[in-house]
């Protein structure tokens, strides 16, 4: 599958590399093909191709938005996303690791407003990028880390769930796009434990069932 990444920093490059290794074709949408982040990503995986944002989005079936949340509006401006699956990997973070939208609305719902014709799915947000670089947690048998996803389009969520499985996660449908607010709070909790309290990034969430 052809996949475009808008934003190729720590999160974007880790996910793009994993999906490329799973056999997908990765295009980096870049206004500046010589930027440090693009060059770093290409050193990580030389199979990535770079194109202008409009060209990259036009030729891909799925688009990952992996910019900082505050950069999303500018990054999506002018792009034709009609019918595209738009995977929102952003999180609105405010001062003191608070919710950047005061929990009045999810960032994903705001992204949907910016791209009304896209099929927005919230995913790959509830842990730090280190776990996208390596999702393996040996010693737990068949138990895998869980990736919670939210969105209003069932088929789009099925595609995202398959990506999660290819990257070593167990996908769990968390409901409609409005549930993205809860995923953003889970991300903030992870950040507070990992970064603020100093536990470190090497932990994930999982689901135990009986």
C-alpha positions as CSV (number, residue, x, y, z in Angstrom):
1,X,0.0,0.0,0.0
2,X,1.2,3.5,-0.7
3,X,1.4,5.6,2.4
4,X,2.3,9.3,2.8
5,X,3.8,10.7,6.0
6,X,3.2,14.4,6.8
7,X,5.7,14.9,9.5
8,X,8.8,12.7,9.7
9,X,10.2,13.4,13.1
10,X,10.6,10.8,15.9
11,X,7.1,9.3,15.6
12,X,6.8,9.6,11.9
13,X,10.1,8.1,11.0
14,X,9.7,5.2,13.4
15,X,6.3,4.3,12.0
16,X,7.4,4.8,8.4
17,X,10.4,2.5,8.9
18,X,8.3,-0.2,10.4
19,X,5.7,-0.1,7.7
20,X,8.3,0.0,5.0
21,X,9.8,-3.2,6.5
22,X,6.3,-4.7,6.3
23,X,6.3,-4.1,2.6
24,X,4.5,-0.8,2.2
25,X,5.7,2.1,-0.1
26,X,6.5,5.2,1.9
27,X,6.4,8.7,0.6
28,X,7.5,11.7,2.7
29,X,5.5,14.8,2.1
30,X,8.1,17.7,2.4
31,X,8.1,21.3,1.4
32,X,11.8,21.3,2.0
33,X,13.4,18.0,0.8
34,X,16.7,19.0,2.3
35,X,15.5,19.6,5.8
36,X,17.3,17.9,8.7
37,X,14.3,15.6,9.6
38,X,14.0,14.4,6.0
39,X,17.7,13.8,5.6
40,X,17.7,11.9,8.9
41,X,14.7,9.8,7.8
42,X,16.3,8.9,4.5
43,X,19.5,7.8,6.3
44,X,17.3,5.5,8.4
45,X,15.6,4.0,5.4
46,X,16.8,4.7,1.9
47,X,13.6,3.2,0.4
48,X,11.6,6.3,1.4
49,X,10.7,8.6,-1.4
50,X,10.3,12.4,-1.0
51,X,7.6,14.4,-2.8
52,X,5.8,17.7,-2.5
53,X,2.9,17.5,-0.1
54,X,0.3,17.7,-2.8
55,X,1.9,15.1,-5.0
56,X,2.6,12.8,-2.0
57,X,-1.0,12.9,-0.8
58,X,-2.5,12.6,-4.3
59,X,-0.7,9.3,-5.0
60,X,-1.3,7.6,-1.7
61,X,-4.2,5.7,-0.2
62,X,-3.4,6.5,3.4
63,X,-1.9,9.6,5.0
64,X,-0.2,9.7,8.4
65,X,-0.3,13.1,10.1
66,X,2.7,13.0,12.5
67,X,3.4,16.7,13.0
68,X,3.2,18.5,16.3
69,X,-0.5,19.2,16.8
70,X,-0.1,23.0,16.5
71,X,1.5,22.5,13.1
72,X,-1.4,20.4,11.7
73,X,-3.5,23.2,10.3
74,X,-0.6,24.6,8.2
75,X,0.5,21.1,7.2
76,X,-2.9,20.1,5.8
77,X,-3.7,23.5,4.2
78,X,-4.4,23.2,0.5
79,X,-4.2,19.4,0.4
80,X,-6.9,17.3,-1.3
81,X,-7.8,14.5,1.2
82,X,-11.2,13.5,-0.2
83,X,-11.7,9.8,0.5
84,X,-8.2,9.3,2.0
85,X,-7.7,7.6,5.3
86,X,-6.0,10.2,7.5
87,X,-4.3,8.7,10.6
88,X,-4.0,11.4,13.3
89,X,-0.9,10.7,15.3
90,X,-0.9,14.2,17.0
91,X,-1.7,15.1,20.5
92,X,-2.7,18.6,21.7
93,X,-0.5,19.2,24.8
94,X,-0.8,22.3,26.9
95,X,1.3,23.7,29.7
96,X,2.1,21.4,32.6
97,X,1.3,18.4,30.4
98,X,-2.4,19.4,30.3
99,X,-4.8,18.9,27.4
100,X,-4.1,21.6,24.9
101,X,-7.8,22.1,24.1
102,X,-8.9,22.1,27.8
103,X,-10.6,18.8,27.2
104,X,-13.5,20.6,25.4
105,X,-12.9,18.7,22.2
106,X,-10.4,16.2,20.9
107,X,-7.6,17.2,18.6
108,X,-8.7,14.6,16.2
109,X,-12.2,16.1,15.9
110,X,-10.5,19.4,15.1
111,X,-8.3,17.6,12.5
112,X,-11.5,16.3,11.0
113,X,-12.8,19.8,10.6
114,X,-9.6,20.7,8.8
115,X,-10.0,17.8,6.5
116,X,-13.8,17.2,6.3
117,X,-13.6,14.8,3.3
118,X,-11.0,12.5,4.9
119,X,-11.6,9.4,7.0
120,X,-9.8,10.5,10.2
121,X,-8.6,7.7,12.6
122,X,-6.8,8.4,15.8
123,X,-4.0,6.0,16.4
124,X,-0.4,5.6,17.4
125,X,-0.6,8.2,20.1
126,X,-0.9,6.6,23.5
127,X,2.8,5.9,24.1
128,X,6.1,7.5,23.2
129,X,8.0,7.1,19.9
130,X,10.5,4.7,21.5
131,X,7.8,2.0,21.4
132,X,7.2,2.6,17.7
133,X,10.9,2.0,17.1
134,X,10.6,-1.3,19.1
135,X,7.2,-2.7,20.2
136,X,8.7,-6.0,21.4
137,X,8.2,-6.9,25.1
138,X,9.4,-10.4,25.5
139,X,8.5,-12.5,28.5
140,X,4.8,-12.1,28.3
141,X,3.9,-15.1,26.1
142,X,1.4,-14.2,23.4
143,X,0.4,-10.9,25.1
144,X,1.0,-7.9,22.9
145,X,0.9,-4.2,23.7
146,X,-2.4,-2.6,22.8
147,X,-3.0,0.1,20.3
148,X,-6.2,2.0,20.9
149,X,-7.8,3.5,17.8
150,X,-10.8,5.7,17.4
151,X,-12.7,6.8,14.3
152,X,-16.1,7.0,12.6
153,X,-15.4,4.9,9.5
154,X,-15.3,1.1,10.2
155,X,-13.3,0.2,7.1
156,X,-10.7,2.9,7.7
157,X,-10.3,1.5,11.3
158,X,-9.8,-2.0,9.8
159,X,-6.9,-0.7,7.7
160,X,-5.3,1.0,10.7
161,X,-5.8,-2.1,12.8
162,X,-3.9,-4.1,10.1
163,X,-1.0,-1.6,10.3
164,X,-1.0,-1.9,14.0
165,X,-0.7,-5.7,13.8
166,X,2.1,-5.4,11.3
167,X,4.0,-3.2,13.7
168,X,3.6,-5.7,16.6
169,X,0.5,-4.3,18.4
170,X,-2.9,-5.6,19.2
171,X,-5.4,-3.2,17.8
172,X,-8.4,-2.3,20.0
173,X,-11.3,-0.3,18.6
174,X,-12.0,2.4,21.1
175,X,-15.1,3.7,19.4
176,X,-16.0,6.8,17.4
177,X,-13.7,9.7,16.7
178,X,-15.1,11.5,19.8
179,X,-13.3,8.8,21.9
180,X,-10.0,10.3,20.7
181,X,-10.3,12.7,23.6
182,X,-9.8,9.7,26.0
183,X,-6.8,8.5,23.9
184,X,-5.2,11.9,24.2
185,X,-5.6,11.8,28.0
186,X,-4.0,8.3,28.0
187,X,-1.1,9.8,26.1
188,X,-0.8,12.6,28.7
189,X,-0.8,10.0,31.5
190,X,2.0,8.1,29.7
191,X,4.0,11.3,29.3
192,X,3.6,12.2,33.0
193,X,4.8,8.8,34.1
194,X,7.5,8.3,31.6
195,X,8.9,11.8,31.1
196,X,7.9,13.8,34.2
197,X,8.1,11.2,36.9
198,X,11.2,9.7,35.2
199,X,10.1,6.1,34.8
200,X,11.4,6.1,31.3
201,X,9.8,5.2,28.0
202,X,10.0,1.4,28.1
203,X,6.5,0.6,29.1
204,X,3.2,0.2,27.2
205,X,-0.5,-0.4,27.9
206,X,-2.0,-3.8,27.4
207,X,-5.3,-5.7,27.8
208,X,-5.7,-8.8,30.0
209,X,-8.8,-10.9,29.3
210,X,-10.5,-14.0,30.8
